Amino acid sequence: MSSRSIALANKWVLAFAALVTAWLFAGASAAHAGSRVVVLEFEGSKAENFRADVVKVIKKSVTIVSIDSWLDLADELDAQKVNTANVKKIARRLNVDAVVIGDVEKRRERYIVRIRVRSGSTGELIGNPIEVVSEEDALDATASRQLKDELVDLIDS
């Protein structure tokens, strides 16, 4: 083989390797994006601010299902209470993989946000609750980073 043939073969090998790498990374991000998640209303002080921030934090990694869709179907099925049976029933109909539930507690100048995740297929709680602390009445940068890592991993489990 001439040096020109070798150089051409090397270019093809590199191009093929780049395509395979791009395909693998696209598959990994598609796995996250394929998870359908509903974030239910949070309870407690400034709950709506924190719920909206949780949606912002995870929406790049998962597909967010409208809370209105969840609540409408819950009313239709008379399944408003968040328990194992009701979550399983509603999630199956909406094709939801995970349900995020949270509450917010204000202690002095800090907000403690506790988040639990239920499986859409079983309705059971997944893993341990996630707890983050924010110095503001919304998720601060540190709390957002902690929450994103833990919550997306928990949803994917």
N, C-alpha and C positions, 0 to 999 in steps of 0.2 A: 504494500500500500504506500502511496505517496504521502508526503506530509500534508498536502491539500486534502486528500481523502480522509486522513485521520482528523484534521481540524473540522471538516464537515460532519463527520461521525460524532465528534465530541459536542458540537453544537446541538445535534439532534438529541443526544443523551441528556444534555442540560435542559433543553426545552421540555423533554418528556418528564424529567424530574420536577421541573417547575410546575407543570400541569398536575402531576400527581399530588404535590404538596398543596397546591391551591384547592384541589378537589377535597383533600382530607380536611383542611381548615374550614372549608365551606360546609362540609358535613357536620363538623363539631358545632359550629354556630347554629346550624339548622336544627340540631337536636334541642338546643335551648329554646329557639324560637318556636318549636313545635309544641312546647308545653303550654296548655291553655289554663290560665289562672284567673280567678275572681278574687278581688280584695273587698271583703265585706266591710260594713261600717264599723269604725272603731268606737270604743266607749271611753269616756273620761274627758279630762280637761284638754281643750284644743284638739280633740280627737280628729276632726275633719282635716285640719292642717297636716297632721301626721299621716293620716290615711292617704291624702293626696301625694305627700312626699314618698311614701312607700311605693305607690303606683309609678311615680317618676323614676325611682331608683331601679325597679325591676323591669320596666316596660321595654327596655332595649334587649333584654335577655329572654323574655317570654311573651306570649300573646295574651293581652289582658282582655278578659270577657267583661262586658258591661255589668255593673252592679244592678242596673235597672232590669236587665234580662233575668238575672238571678231572682230579684225581688218579685217580679211579675209572675214567674213560674212558681215561686214559693207560695204566693197568694193563690194561684190557680190550683195547686196541689194541697193546699192547707198545710204547708210545711214550713212555717215561718221560724220556728225554733231551730237553732243551730245545734243539732245532735247527730249522732252517727247515721241513723236511718234517713233523716231528712237530707243531710249532705249527700249521701250516696244516691238518693232518689233524684234530687235536682241536678247533681253533677252528671249523672248518666244521661239525662235528657239534654243537657247543654254541652255535653262532651268536654267537661272541665276536668283537668288532671289534678288540680290542687285548689284549695280554698284557704285564703289567708284571713286570719281573725286577729284583732289586736285590741289592746286597751292601754290607756295612757294615765299615768299617775303623776301629779305634781307634788314634789317634795322640796320645800324651800324654793330655791331659784332654779331647780333642775326638773326636767321631765324624764320619767322612766317609761319607756315604751316596751311592752311585752307583746310578742307576736307568736302565734301558734299557727301551724299549718295542718290542714286535714287532707287526706288523700281523697281524690274524687272517686276513685274506684271502690274504696271500702268505707269512706266516711270517717275512718279512724284518724286520730292524731298521729302525725309523723314526727319522729325525733323528739328532741327536747325543745321547750319554749326558747325563743331568742329574746334577749333583753339588751336594749341599748339605752344610753343616757345622753340627753341633749341639754345643752345650756340655754337653748333658745326655745321658742314656742313652735318650732318646726324642727325637722332633722338638721342638725349642723353637719359640717363636712365629715367629721370623725365618725359620727353615728351613721351617716349615709354609707361610708366605706365599709364599716363593720357589717351593717345590715345587708348590703348588696352581696358580699361574699357568703355570708351564712345563709341568707334566705334563698338565693338561687341554688346553692348546693342542696339545701333541704328540699326544695321543690323538685329538683332532679332526682332525688333518691327514691 
